[in-house]
Amino acid sequence: MLQAVYEQLGFFPTLIASVLFVACVIFWMAGIAGLLANSDRRRPTEWLTYVLIIFVPPYPIIWLIIDIFRQYWRITRKTAAQVKSS
């Protein structure tokens, strides 16, 4: 399959597509691990999380990106509050 893409697109587009695919797979696995280990998850909606993970593959990636930004905002607010209080 990679050879067919290479023959159609050339070297650099195939390289970029391959790297993006591998990055998406890594983000997908990290998102699944983060969702399953999330302590904020509520018990009644746990089944919904499992269904979304299985049937909507972009969901863990989107959740991971949102969680990254949420943690960034939380850290910057704490840092700004500590700087302001000292």
N, C-alpha and C positions, 0 to 999 in steps of 0.2 A: 504494500500500500504506500509506503513511504517513497519507494522508487517511482511509482506512478505519479505521485504528487510532485516529486522532483523533476520528472520528465515534462510535466505540464507547466510548472511555475518557475523552475530554476532553483539555484542554490539558496540565495538569501531569503526569499519568501518561504521556502520549505523549512529553513532553519528557524525563522521567526515563528512559524506555525507550530513547529515541533516543541520549541521552548515554551510557547504559550499553552500548549496542550499539557505538557508536564507540570507547569505551574498551576494550571487549573485542577489537575488531579491532586496535587499536593495540598492546595487550598481546600479542596473538597474533603479530603481525609482529615485535615486539621479541623475543619468546621464540624464534621461528624463527631470527632473526639471531643471538641469543645461543647457541643450540644449535649452529648451524653454525660459529660462530667460536670455540667452546669448545675451549681447548687441553687440557683435562683429559679429553676424550673419548678412549676407547680405540679402536684400529683394528678389532679383531674385532667390536665392538658398533656400529660406525658404521652398518651397514645397518639395524639395529634402530631407531636414532635416526631415520633417514629414514622408515621405515615408521610409527613412532609420530607423527611430524610430519604425515604425509600423512593417515593414517586415524583419528587421535585428535586432533581439533582442540583440546580443552582441555589436552592434554599440554604444549604450549609455554607456555601461560599459567600452569599449575601450576608448571612448572619455573622460570619467571621469578620467581614469588612466592617459591618456596623459595630461589632464588639470592639474592634481595634480602635475605631473613632471614639466610642464610649469610654474606653479606658484612657485614651489620650486626654479627653476633656476632663475626666475625673482627676488625673494626675496633674494637669496644668492648673486646675482650680485649687487643689491642695497646696501645690507649690506657691501659687500666688497668695493664698491665705497665710502660709507660713512666712513668706517674705514680708507681707503687710503687717503681721503681728510682731515681727522682730524689730 
